[in-house]
Amino acid sequence: MKKPLLTIAALLCAATGALADEGMWILSLLSRHNIDVMKQEGCRLTPEQIYSVNNSSIKDAIIIFGGGCTGEIVSDNGLIFTNHHCGYSSIQQLSSVEHNYLRDGFWAKSFEEDLPVDGLEVRFLHSMEDVTSRVLDGVKEGMTPAARVNLIESHCKEIQNEAQADERYESVVKSFFDDNQFFLIRYKVYTDVRLVGTPPESIGKFGHDTDNWQWPRHTGDFSIFRVYAGPDNEPAEYSPNNKPFHPAYHLPVSLKGMKPTDFAMTIGFPGSTKRYASSWEVKLTRDVENASRIEPRDIKQKIWLDDMLADQSIYIKYASKYSRSTNYYKNSIGMNRGIKKLNVIGRKKDEEKAFKTWVKKNGTEEQKAVLKNLSKAVDDATPFFKANYYIYECLFGGPEIFRFARNISRSPEKELYEEARAFYKDYSPSTDRKTTAALLAYYASHIDKQFHPAFFKDIPNEAAFQRFADDLFDNSIFADSAKLFKAIANNDLNAIKQDKATLCANEIIDVMRNEIVNNGNKTLDRISDAQRIYLAARMQMSPDRDFYSDANFTMRLSYGQVGGYSTPDTTYTFFTDLDGVMAKEDPNNWEFIVDPKLKELYNNKDYGRYADKDGKMHVCFLTNNDITGGNSGSPVINGDGELIGLAFDGNWEAMSGDIIFEPSVQRTICVDVRYVLFVIDKIGGAQNLINELTIKD
């Protein structure tokens, strides 16, 4: 199916001797592809215990948390464990200067103290049904890429509409293997989700951006929520009369710890990988997609952080936005580093060379032409992709005033006040003024004039962008909440629609629509068609290989083992402990503040039953599971089906792993569930939550 444009749409591991098991596998197919290898590595579960349609199974405890993370149900009262960074926006939403849950943490000591989170949803997978034959019905050889895409999209829409007749479920058709296979997926959506517990940032984000994507790691990256349901245990809008949800299955929690080579699996919702991408697509990722993030976000984040550290109220407003921005900013830097250091493009060219040899003897005419067609389509798409990515980063994803003005000028009148109230809660006009001037100037100097919005013509040079921003923020009603609320109260829609910020936003949209989308989507159709042909041919070329589909935010399982890894300079052990937290402490650096109560517990070695056999309080550990973004919060499960940790990051040495899997160094960074319980108990004093869990000693 058409992939929309962004804004519209090797070293032996001496530490363990184990290489990572590549693959993000569909759970319903485990018995066909994976279970024998999993058993050899220490899994003592049957496929039916992991995934079952007719009986309760581990699958029933795994959820999509919010819009882009994974969570797991860990009690019979709907208790959710997920990452702190996954719950961060909800924690920020509930925080204020008076009740700063980001800084201080929060622990509910009863159901009545759970805090409702407006807009937060969780999804339980109900079923997956292969609908490939129906989606591809009528697709014929020789169809143009656009005609093929249009027919497939019409079939998908028809199937989804039919499925939606059963209002109990949210239904979507997803493409697998680059449009060679399709599944209808049904979810049950619960919309009453409440915050139950979160450690203070000094634990939940210890190390912040400096340590992000790095090992060794010492971050207690967890937060706790609860699903609520109506009296029939079915989804219901928030009501104080709702009751904790009773799941079909919840994960038991293990205090047994782990050692190198122990079996470990993750189940979650990985977002996106490009494992079958060509060398030309990797160059596009490196030179356009990642480059568009790095410099603009660096400019924006420095402005934001200066203001955040100077004013606590701005810190609370921008904490979640800043965290989201820096996460994939650093990811892009690391990925480009990995592409170069690990010769990813050269290795992709080797794959293409082998393919050319095979296809010359065995391929159809369509297959023989596919690499040439793919290369040409990527070249043709590059200028449109570049402008599209930079518009997002510099005009709509950096400055906030244009996006807000555009959205509210098109909103129903009855929704204007609530939209404005929600926006201003997390907005600093003075911060946005500086960001707008800097990023408009950056865009003007880096993107061809063909893609400049019309208002750029009135800005003669780079220095004039500051004067433009000053004039905009001095006069726009969107820069002053009192002015906008007055216009809304007076039903003065003309003041909203004719405001300079709205007019500028509309001119940005005109560029996107007229110069980018119409042309860019034509090249996207060609790229998607070539990707489909290329992957199908590669599967034909290697019939004995078990292929897995690229990640697409559907439930997948990966399996492997606990263990460290080696680089030419260092051998890393598989775990960290509180000794490392104290060694990193820096009271003068906001990223490395240590919670006073944590320090007291450390000094007294007061770890309770949560200490490892070595007497230390373990914090994080490594496995060689195959994960990516979207897996954040995924349970790490031992061979007996017990929760041993929460996956939350990858390591710096393998940042190109979304494109090529690196078995010798690719690792998943996990918070040890024993540290989670220690913080709940000893820091939070929330014994009520410990008592809810099914704990295996």
Disulfide bonds with the S-S distance in Angstrom:
Cys69-Cys86 2.21
